[in-house]
Amino acid sequence: MLVESITVEGDIMEENIKVADEQQTKDAGFKEVSEPPSAVAPESIKTNDLFTSIVHTSFFSPEQCNAVIEACESPLWIQGEVNDGQIDKKLRNVKQQGLMMNEEGWPHTRILDLMKQANEARYKFDVSGFMNYDAPMIMEYGKGCHYDWHIDVGKAVPNRKLSFTIQLSKPEDYEGGDLEFLGTETKAEAFRQQGTCIIFPSFLAHKINKIKSGTRYAIVGWIHGPTYI
């Protein structure tokens, strides 16, 4: 029975090869055409020229920023990881812990409201909200800390659609540590203002420059949705 099965598969394989050879001979070479194929009319494609926008807005008060920082628990700080849970301080050197939430859901609910507004106004992405396994984090960048060029979406986190950073520290609290975007003019002074929220598509390459002195605190998180197909 096994021999017969192999023989049948062999016959089918030979037949497929024969058909492929005939098709290749039939379609060989270039056909003469009087004009190139018609292109798609630009007006027939729905276009959103704002889908790579970087939005920043004043969001938290100084008191709210300080409250978030003071709610951090020293034993909960862990070293930031990169792909597959690895620690690579040459690429990323930062400490992090989960963002605390009060009984009313603050600040998560307020952040989510802002992100929905920004998405409706600019990006038009298909988004759902936060995901428990990839919830917002607080980042602590001390002297020498940084995060080299990277994007926030990938194989391990394919559902990230929009990223956000909320500046918790005052500009004078640290030197260096600016947020930059690849190939994009960065509004460094505006981004450094305490309480400012920066929103951008998770596929935009960005980095945090090395901290020269002081400490920078920031909330970092992502709004999720169906993967791009």
CORNORZI-V152597 format. One record per pair of residues at least 6 apart in sequence whose C-alpha atoms are under 8 Angstrom apart, sorted by the first residue. I is the first residue (numbers start at 1). J is the second residue. D is the distance in Angstrom with one decimal. If there is no record, write none. Layout:
i:j:d
I:J:D
I:J:D
This chain:
i:j:d
48:123:7.5
50:122:5.6
50:123:6.2
51:122:6.3
51:123:4.5
51:124:7.5
51:201:7.5
52:123:7.5
52:200:7.1
52:201:6.2
52:204:7.6
53:122:7.3
53:123:7.7
53:200:6.4
53:201:7.6
54:198:7.0
54:199:5.8
54:200:4.8
54:201:7.7
55:118:7.9
55:198:5.6
55:199:5.0
55:200:6.4
56:191:7.2
56:196:6.6
56:197:5.4
56:198:4.3
56:199:6.2
57:196:5.5
57:197:5.5
57:198:6.8
58:195:5.8
58:196:4.4
58:197:6.3
59:166:8.0
59:195:5.4
59:196:5.5
59:197:5.9
60:194:7.7
60:195:4.2
60:196:6.8
61:194:7.8
61:195:5.8
62:168:7.9
62:194:6.5
62:195:6.4
65:167:8.0
65:168:4.9
65:169:7.4
65:194:7.4
65:195:6.3
66:168:7.1
68:100:7.7
68:168:7.9
69:168:7.4
69:217:7.4
71:100:7.2
72:97:7.8
72:100:7.7
76:96:8.0
76:97:5.9
77:95:5.8
77:96:5.3
77:97:5.2
78:95:5.3
78:96:5.4
78:97:6.4
79:87:7.5
79:93:7.4
79:94:6.1
79:95:4.6
79:96:6.4
80:87:6.9
80:92:7.0
80:93:6.5
80:94:5.3
80:95:5.4
80:96:6.0
81:87:4.8
81:88:7.0
81:92:7.2
82:88:6.7
82:91:7.9
82:92:7.0
83:156:7.5
84:156:7.3
90:148:8.0
91:146:7.8
91:147:5.9
91:148:5.2
92:145:7.6
92:146:5.9
92:147:4.3
92:148:6.3
93:141:7.8
93:144:7.9
93:145:4.9
93:146:5.3
93:147:6.2
94:139:6.7
94:140:6.0
94:141:5.3
94:142:7.5
94:145:5.6
94:146:6.6
94:147:7.5
95:139:5.9
95:140:5.2
95:141:6.7
96:137:6.4
96:138:5.5
96:139:4.6
96:140:6.1
97:137:5.6
97:138:5.5
97:139:6.9
98:135:7.3
98:136:6.4
98:137:4.5
98:138:6.1
99:135:7.8
99:136:5.8
99:137:4.9
99:138:5.7
99:219:7.5
101:107:6.3
101:108:6.8
112:129:7.0
112:130:7.9
115:199:7.8
115:223:7.6
118:199:7.9
119:125:6.5
125:161:7.3
126:225:5.9
126:226:6.7
127:161:7.0
127:223:6.8
127:224:5.6
127:225:4.1
127:226:6.9
128:223:7.2
128:224:5.7
128:225:4.9
128:226:7.9
129:223:5.0
129:224:5.4
129:225:7.0
130:222:6.9
130:223:5.4
130:224:6.0
131:223:7.9
131:224:6.8
134:221:8.0
134:222:7.7
135:221:6.5
135:222:7.4
136:219:6.9
136:220:5.7
136:221:4.1
136:222:6.8
137:219:5.7
137:220:5.3
137:221:6.2
138:217:7.0
138:218:5.7
138:219:4.5
138:220:6.2
139:216:7.9
139:217:5.6
139:218:5.3
139:219:6.1
139:220:7.0
140:215:6.9
140:216:5.9
140:217:4.9
140:218:6.9
141:177:7.8
141:211:6.9
141:215:5.6
141:216:5.0
141:217:6.4
142:211:6.4
142:213:7.3
142:214:6.3
142:215:4.5
142:216:6.6
143:210:7.6
143:211:4.9
143:212:5.5
143:213:5.0
143:214:6.1
143:215:6.6
144:210:5.6
144:211:5.1
144:212:6.2
144:213:7.8
145:210:5.4
145:211:5.6
146:177:6.9
146:207:7.9
146:208:5.4
146:209:5.4
146:210:4.4
146:211:6.5
147:207:5.5
147:208:4.9
147:209:6.7
147:210:7.5
148:206:7.8
148:207:5.0
148:208:6.4
148:209:7.3
149:182:8.0
149:205:6.2
149:206:5.3
149:207:4.6
149:208:7.9
150:205:5.2
150:206:5.7
150:207:6.5
151:202:6.3
151:203:5.4
151:204:5.9
151:205:4.7
151:206:6.5
152:160:7.2
152:163:7.4
152:202:5.0
152:203:6.3
152:204:7.8
152:205:8.0
153:159:7.2
153:160:5.6
153:161:7.6
153:202:5.7
153:203:6.0
158:227:6.0
159:224:5.1
159:225:5.3
159:226:5.8
159:227:5.1
160:202:6.2
160:222:6.0
160:223:5.9
160:224:4.5
160:225:6.5
160:227:7.8
161:201:6.0
161:202:5.4
161:203:7.7
161:222:7.0
161:223:5.8
161:224:5.3
161:225:6.2
162:199:7.0
162:200:5.8
162:201:4.5
162:202:5.0
162:222:5.5
162:223:5.1
162:224:7.0
163:199:5.8
163:200:5.4
163:201:5.9
163:202:5.1
163:220:7.5
163:221:5.8
163:222:4.4
163:223:6.5
164:197:6.7
164:198:5.4
164:199:4.5
164:200:6.4
164:219:7.9
164:220:5.8
164:221:5.5
164:222:6.2
165:197:5.6
165:198:5.2
165:199:6.7
165:218:6.5
165:219:5.5
165:220:4.6
165:221:6.8
166:195:6.2
166:196:5.6
166:197:4.3
166:198:6.4
166:218:5.4
166:219:5.0
166:220:6.6
167:191:7.5
167:192:6.6
167:193:6.8
167:194:5.3
167:195:5.2
167:196:5.4
167:197:6.4
167:217:6.7
167:218:4.8
167:219:6.8
168:194:5.4
168:195:5.7
168:196:7.9
168:216:7.6
168:217:5.3
168:218:5.0
168:219:7.2
169:193:7.9
169:194:5.5
169:195:7.9
169:215:7.9
169:216:5.7
169:217:5.4
169:218:7.1
170:192:7.3
170:193:6.3
170:194:4.9
171:192:5.4
171:193:5.9
171:194:6.8
173:214:5.8
173:215:6.4
173:216:7.1
174:211:7.2
174:212:7.4
174:213:5.5
174:214:4.1
174:215:5.4
174:216:6.1
175:211:6.0
175:212:5.3
175:213:5.2
175:214:6.5
176:209:6.2
176:210:5.9
176:211:4.6
176:212:5.4
176:213:7.3
177:208:5.5
177:209:4.5
177:210:5.2
177:211:4.6
177:212:7.6
177:216:7.2
178:188:6.3
178:191:7.9
178:192:7.3
178:208:5.6
178:209:5.4
178:210:8.0
179:186:7.7
179:188:7.0
179:191:7.4
179:206:7.1
179:207:5.8
179:208:4.7
179:209:6.7
180:186:5.9
180:188:7.8
180:206:5.5
180:207:5.4
180:208:6.5
180:209:7.7
181:204:7.2
181:205:5.9
181:206:4.2
181:207:6.6
182:204:7.5
182:205:5.5
182:206:5.8
190:196:7.7
191:197:7.8
191:198:7.1
202:222:7.7
